[in-house]
Amino acid sequence: MDTVRYRRNDYHLNKRHNEKRHSEKSKISFNAEVIEKKVHKFYLSIALFFGIILSIGMPFFNEPDGVYHFVNSSNIVHLTTDITVYGENSKWFGNQFVNQKPAYQNGDYFKKYFETEVQRMPMNKLPRSTEYPKVLSYNFLGHIVPAAGVWLGYHIYPSMGMMIVCARLLSMFVYTLILFFIIKYVRRGKLVFTIIGLSPVVMNTFSSLSYDGLTLILAAFLVAVGINMVDKGKITPFNLLPMIISSIAVYFAAKTNIKLLILIFPIIILSIFMRWKTKNIIRRLSKRARFTTSIVVLIIVLIGGILYARRYGGFGLVIYKLFMNFSYNFNPNINVQDINTVLVQPLASTI
């Protein structure tokens, strides 16, 4: 009788243990589903909170070539400004933080940049950007949102500080909101988009006057469209239209190196059409034939890469430049967007 009783107790204990494990697994699964469904909302709240802090608190011209982006944005709305009034370098070169350092030390930063009114000047008197940028170019399209913020800030109070802060806030809000909808739209990889969107590089870019903000948004949208096409596994008018729109937008409004992303669409379309045929062919091949085919494809790709690299000094030189760009910082000054620079520099430096 005691043995039967112990067995019954063991049975009930095991049953409770299994139910507890199942409950914990269900809870973890439920939490993962909730996070996946609401991650875009988490992104929006966090990005807006820190975006406002960065837009207001970061020193002016902290982004690479910051003065150039401010002047270009001002030119678009016909508010060309003489920045030398604020002690900035007339040629827009050098470390812009050095020019702002005395204002921080003396405690008159607000008076200098927010109370001192701007002085308008003709565009042809500028050391750079003496002409209106082409409309169908990333230089113009990438500065439209910051330009609207510059115009708004000027009409609130005509000082450089007000113009820059309003441009930052508007850019941050617009780009953050668009990325929020992209994260909501993409079927897979929502968390990856969120992590990248909350990275210091991306948040600082959105909270600036740089055309890189629009480039990042267009790249994210194009990749999201590609992910959705792969996830669906077939070509329909509903995913062809976003593909065409994103490709045109990237071609005209994104920086040159990002245009390479357009090539993912022909690859995706070809892979979808060839998927079933390729599967059937691979199934018929023996293991030895598969290995031989893989080696042949690898050799063809390697030869193609070597031939392509000859235009830029040879395969060895390209590999060397890639290695140096990813392992050594050539800029002696601290650059808040150094990660972004490293990512795009390898291919750009070989041209």
C-alpha positions as CSV (number, residue, x, y, z in Angstrom):
1,M,0.0,0.0,0.0
2,D,2.8,2.4,0.8
3,T,4.5,1.7,-2.5
4,V,1.2,2.5,-4.3
5,R,0.8,5.6,-2.3
6,Y,4.4,6.8,-3.1
7,R,3.9,6.0,-6.8
8,R,0.7,8.1,-6.8
9,N,2.5,11.0,-5.0
10,D,5.4,10.8,-7.6
11,Y,2.8,10.8,-10.4
12,H,1.1,14.0,-9.0
13,L,4.5,15.7,-8.4
14,N,5.7,14.9,-11.9
15,K,2.4,16.1,-13.3
16,R,2.6,19.4,-11.4
17,H,6.2,19.8,-12.4
18,N,5.4,19.3,-16.1
19,E,2.4,21.7,-15.8
20,K,4.7,24.3,-14.3
21,R,7.3,23.9,-17.0
22,H,4.6,24.1,-19.7
23,S,3.2,27.2,-18.0
24,E,6.7,28.9,-17.9
25,K,7.3,28.0,-21.6
26,S,3.9,29.5,-22.5
27,K,4.7,32.6,-20.5
28,I,8.0,33.0,-22.3
29,S,6.4,32.4,-25.6
30,F,3.6,34.9,-24.8
31,N,6.2,37.5,-23.7
32,A,8.1,37.1,-27.0
33,E,4.9,37.5,-29.0
34,V,3.9,40.6,-27.0
35,I,7.4,42.1,-27.5
36,E,7.3,41.3,-31.3
37,K,3.9,42.9,-31.7
38,K,4.7,46.0,-29.6
39,V,8.4,46.5,-30.3
40,H,7.6,49.4,-32.8
41,K,5.8,51.2,-29.9
42,F,8.8,50.7,-27.6
43,Y,11.0,52.1,-30.3
44,L,8.9,55.2,-30.8
45,S,8.7,56.1,-27.2
46,I,12.4,55.6,-26.5
47,A,13.6,57.2,-29.7
48,L,11.5,60.3,-29.2
49,F,12.7,60.7,-25.6
50,F,16.4,60.5,-26.4
51,G,15.9,62.2,-29.7
52,I,14.6,65.4,-28.0
53,I,17.6,65.3,-25.6
54,L,20.1,64.9,-28.4
55,S,18.4,67.6,-30.6
56,I,18.5,70.2,-27.8
57,G,21.6,69.2,-25.9
58,M,24.2,68.2,-28.5
59,P,26.7,70.9,-29.6
60,F,26.0,72.5,-32.9
61,F,27.6,71.0,-36.0
62,N,28.5,67.8,-34.2
63,E,27.7,65.7,-37.3
64,P,30.5,65.4,-40.0
65,D,30.5,68.5,-42.2
66,G,27.8,70.0,-40.0
67,V,28.2,73.6,-41.2
68,Y,27.8,72.4,-44.8
69,H,24.4,70.8,-44.0
70,F,23.2,73.9,-42.1
71,V,24.1,76.2,-45.0
72,N,22.7,73.9,-47.6
73,S,19.4,73.6,-45.7
74,S,19.3,77.4,-45.3
75,N,20.0,77.9,-49.0
76,I,17.0,75.7,-50.0
77,V,14.6,78.0,-48.1
78,H,16.5,81.1,-49.3
79,L,17.8,82.0,-45.8
80,T,21.5,82.0,-46.5
81,T,23.3,82.9,-43.3
82,D,26.7,84.5,-42.5
83,I,28.0,82.1,-39.9
84,T,31.1,84.2,-39.2
85,V,28.9,86.4,-37.1
86,Y,28.9,83.5,-34.6
87,G,32.7,83.0,-34.8
88,E,32.5,80.0,-37.1
89,N,35.2,79.3,-39.6
90,S,34.5,81.1,-42.8
91,K,35.8,78.2,-44.9
92,W,33.8,75.6,-42.8
93,F,36.9,73.5,-42.1
94,G,38.5,72.4,-38.9
95,N,37.1,71.3,-35.5
96,Q,33.8,73.1,-35.1
97,F,33.7,72.3,-31.3
98,V,36.8,74.6,-30.8
99,N,34.8,77.6,-32.0
100,Q,32.0,76.9,-29.5
101,K,34.3,76.1,-26.5
102,P,34.7,79.8,-25.3
103,A,30.9,80.3,-25.2
104,Y,30.5,77.2,-23.0
105,Q,33.4,78.4,-20.7
106,N,32.2,82.0,-20.5
107,G,28.6,81.0,-19.9
108,D,27.2,83.1,-22.7
109,Y,26.3,80.2,-25.0
110,F,22.6,80.9,-25.1
111,K,23.1,84.7,-25.6
112,K,25.6,84.1,-28.5
113,Y,23.7,81.4,-30.4
114,F,20.1,82.0,-29.5
115,E,19.8,85.7,-28.9
116,T,22.1,87.0,-31.6
117,E,20.1,87.4,-34.8
118,V,21.5,86.0,-38.1
119,Q,22.7,88.2,-40.9
120,R,21.6,87.2,-44.3
121,M,24.0,87.2,-47.2
122,P,24.0,86.3,-50.9
123,M,24.5,82.7,-51.8
124,N,27.3,83.5,-54.3
125,K,29.4,84.9,-51.4
126,L,29.6,81.5,-49.7
127,P,32.9,79.6,-49.8
128,R,30.9,76.5,-50.8
129,S,27.4,75.7,-51.9
130,T,27.2,78.8,-54.1
131,E,24.6,77.3,-56.3
132,Y,21.1,75.9,-55.7
133,P,21.4,72.1,-55.5
134,K,19.7,69.9,-58.2
135,V,16.2,68.9,-57.2
136,L,16.6,65.2,-58.1
137,S,19.7,64.7,-55.9
138,Y,20.3,63.5,-52.4
139,N,21.9,66.9,-51.7
140,F,18.5,68.5,-52.2
141,L,16.0,65.8,-51.2
142,G,18.1,64.9,-48.1
143,H,18.0,68.5,-46.9
144,I,14.2,69.1,-47.4
145,V,13.2,68.2,-43.9
146,P,16.0,70.1,-42.2
147,A,15.3,73.0,-44.5
148,A,11.7,73.1,-43.3
149,G,12.9,73.1,-39.7
150,V,15.4,75.9,-40.5
151,W,12.6,78.0,-42.0
152,L,10.3,77.3,-39.0
153,G,13.1,78.2,-36.5
154,Y,13.9,81.4,-38.4
155,H,10.2,82.5,-38.2
156,I,10.1,81.7,-34.4
157,Y,13.2,83.8,-33.8
158,P,15.9,84.6,-36.4
159,S,18.9,83.2,-34.6
160,M,21.2,80.4,-35.7
161,G,20.6,78.4,-32.5
162,M,16.8,78.5,-33.0
163,M,17.1,77.5,-36.6
164,I,19.4,74.5,-35.9
165,V,17.4,73.2,-32.9
166,C,14.1,73.4,-34.8
167,A,15.6,71.7,-37.8
168,R,17.0,69.0,-35.5
169,L,13.7,68.4,-33.8
170,L,11.7,68.3,-37.0
171,S,14.2,65.9,-38.7
172,M,14.3,63.7,-35.6
173,F,10.5,63.6,-35.3
174,V,9.9,62.9,-39.1
175,Y,12.6,60.2,-39.5
176,T,11.7,58.5,-36.2
177,L,8.0,58.4,-37.1
178,I,8.8,56.9,-40.6
179,L,11.1,54.3,-39.0
180,F,8.3,53.5,-36.6
181,F,6.0,52.6,-39.5
182,I,8.8,50.7,-41.2
183,I,9.3,48.5,-38.1
184,K,5.6,48.0,-37.9
185,Y,5.5,47.1,-41.7
186,V,8.3,44.6,-41.8
187,R,7.4,41.0,-41.3
188,R,10.7,39.7,-39.9
189,G,13.6,41.2,-38.0
190,K,11.6,43.9,-36.2
191,L,13.9,43.7,-33.2
192,V,17.0,44.1,-35.4
193,F,15.5,47.2,-37.0
194,T,14.7,48.5,-33.5
195,I,18.2,48.0,-32.1
196,I,19.8,49.6,-35.2
197,G,17.3,52.5,-34.9
198,L,18.2,53.1,-31.3
199,S,21.9,52.9,-31.9
200,P,23.8,56.2,-31.1
201,V,24.9,56.6,-34.7
202,V,21.4,56.5,-36.1
203,M,19.8,58.5,-33.4
204,N,22.5,61.2,-33.7
205,T,22.0,61.2,-37.5
206,F,18.2,61.6,-37.2
207,S,18.8,64.5,-34.7
208,S,20.9,66.4,-37.1
209,L,20.7,68.4,-40.4
210,S,22.5,65.7,-42.4
211,Y,21.2,64.2,-45.6
212,D,22.3,60.8,-44.1
213,G,19.0,60.7,-42.1
214,L,17.0,60.3,-45.3
215,T,19.5,57.8,-46.7
216,L,19.2,55.6,-43.7
217,I,15.4,55.7,-43.8
218,L,15.3,54.8,-47.5
219,A,17.8,52.0,-47.0
220,A,15.6,50.6,-44.1
221,F,12.5,50.8,-46.2
222,L,14.1,49.0,-49.2
223,V,15.5,46.3,-46.9
224,A,12.1,45.9,-45.2
225,V,10.4,45.5,-48.6
226,G,13.0,42.8,-49.6
227,I,12.4,41.0,-46.3
228,N,8.7,40.9,-46.8
229,M,9.1,39.6,-50.4
230,V,11.3,36.8,-49.1
231,D,8.9,36.0,-46.3
232,K,5.9,35.8,-48.6
233,G,7.9,33.6,-51.1
234,K,6.0,34.9,-54.2
235,I,5.8,37.9,-56.4
236,T,2.5,39.8,-56.3
237,P,1.4,43.4,-57.2
238,F,1.2,44.1,-53.5
239,N,5.0,43.6,-53.1
240,L,6.0,44.7,-56.6
241,L,4.6,48.3,-56.0
242,P,6.7,48.9,-52.8
243,M,9.7,47.4,-54.6
244,I,9.4,49.9,-57.4
245,I,8.7,52.9,-55.1
246,S,11.6,52.1,-52.8
247,S,14.0,51.5,-55.7
248,I,13.1,54.9,-57.3
249,A,13.4,56.7,-54.0
250,V,16.8,55.2,-53.2
251,Y,18.1,55.9,-56.8
252,F,17.2,59.6,-56.6
253,A,17.3,60.5,-52.9
254,A,19.9,58.2,-51.3
255,K,23.7,58.5,-51.3
256,T,25.6,56.7,-54.1
257,N,26.9,53.8,-52.0
258,I,23.3,52.9,-50.8
259,K,22.1,52.5,-54.4
260,L,23.8,49.1,-54.5
261,L,21.0,47.8,-52.3
262,I,18.6,48.0,-55.3
263,L,20.4,44.9,-56.6
264,I,18.8,42.8,-53.9
265,F,15.5,42.9,-55.8
266,P,16.6,41.1,-58.9
267,I,18.3,38.6,-56.7
268,I,15.2,38.0,-54.7
269,I,12.9,37.7,-57.8
270,L,15.4,35.3,-59.4
271,S,15.7,33.2,-56.3
272,I,11.9,33.0,-55.9
273,F,11.4,31.9,-59.5
274,M,14.3,29.4,-59.4
275,R,13.6,28.1,-55.9
276,W,11.5,25.0,-56.8
277,K,13.6,24.2,-59.9
278,T,16.8,24.5,-58.0
279,K,15.5,22.3,-55.2
280,N,14.5,19.6,-57.6
281,I,17.9,19.7,-59.4
282,I,19.9,19.6,-56.1
283,R,17.9,16.6,-54.9
284,R,18.8,14.7,-58.0
285,L,22.6,15.4,-57.5
286,S,24.8,13.2,-55.5
287,K,26.9,14.5,-52.6
288,R,30.0,14.5,-54.7
289,A,28.3,16.4,-57.5
290,R,27.0,19.0,-55.0
291,F,30.5,19.5,-53.6
292,T,32.0,19.9,-57.1
293,T,29.3,22.4,-58.0
294,S,29.9,24.4,-54.9
295,I,33.7,24.6,-55.6
296,V,33.0,25.6,-59.2
297,V,30.7,28.4,-58.1
298,L,33.2,29.6,-55.5
299,I,35.9,29.7,-58.1
300,I,33.7,31.7,-60.5
301,V,32.8,34.2,-57.8
302,L,36.5,34.6,-56.8
303,I,37.6,35.1,-60.4
304,G,34.8,37.7,-60.9
305,G,35.9,39.5,-57.7
306,I,39.5,39.6,-58.9
307,L,38.6,41.0,-62.3
308,Y,36.3,43.6,-60.8
309,A,39.0,44.7,-58.2
310,R,41.5,45.3,-61.0
311,R,39.8,48.6,-61.7
312,Y,40.8,49.7,-58.2
313,G,44.4,48.6,-58.0
314,G,43.9,44.9,-57.7
315,F,42.3,42.4,-55.3
316,G,45.1,42.6,-52.8
317,L,44.9,46.4,-52.5
318,V,41.1,46.3,-52.1
319,I,41.4,43.7,-49.3
320,Y,44.2,45.8,-47.6
321,K,42.0,48.9,-47.7
322,L,39.1,47.1,-46.3
323,F,41.2,45.7,-43.5
324,M,42.7,49.1,-42.7
325,N,39.4,50.9,-42.7
326,F,37.8,48.4,-40.3
327,S,40.9,48.2,-38.0
328,Y,42.3,51.7,-37.9
329,N,40.8,55.2,-37.4
330,F,42.6,57.7,-39.6
331,N,40.7,60.6,-38.1
332,P,42.7,62.0,-35.1
333,N,39.6,63.7,-33.8
334,I,36.6,62.1,-32.0
335,N,33.8,61.5,-34.5
336,V,30.4,60.7,-33.1
337,Q,29.5,59.0,-36.4
338,D,32.7,57.0,-36.8
339,I,30.9,53.7,-37.0
340,N,28.8,55.1,-39.9
341,T,31.9,56.3,-41.6
342,V,33.6,53.0,-41.3
343,L,30.7,51.1,-42.8
344,V,30.6,53.2,-46.0
345,Q,34.3,54.1,-46.4
346,P,35.8,50.8,-47.7
347,L,34.0,50.8,-51.0
348,A,34.1,54.6,-51.3
349,S,37.9,54.7,-50.7
350,T,38.5,52.3,-53.6
351,I,36.8,54.5,-56.2
